[in-house]
């Protein structure tokens, strides 16, 4: 996938006071979303929006496009 995370999101959340237990307990992010972030898999725009709110940042601070990274040719 050509979109990759630019930062360690879980570490950034932890630095803001949101460890994984808090994220689950307060239902800020589902377990599946946390797992996807850990493994570098994509998450929904709704979850990116939540991350931006929690981290007080923009989507471009979280993800970036890297041309040719695991990209299938578009025909």
Secondary structure as UniProt FT lines:
FT   STRAND          3..5
FT   HELIX           9..15
FT   TURN            16..17
FT   HELIX           20..25
FT   TURN            26..27
FT   HELIX           31..38
FT   TURN            39..40
FT   HELIX           45..55
FT   HELIX           59..62
FT   STRAND          63..65
FT   TURN            67..70
//
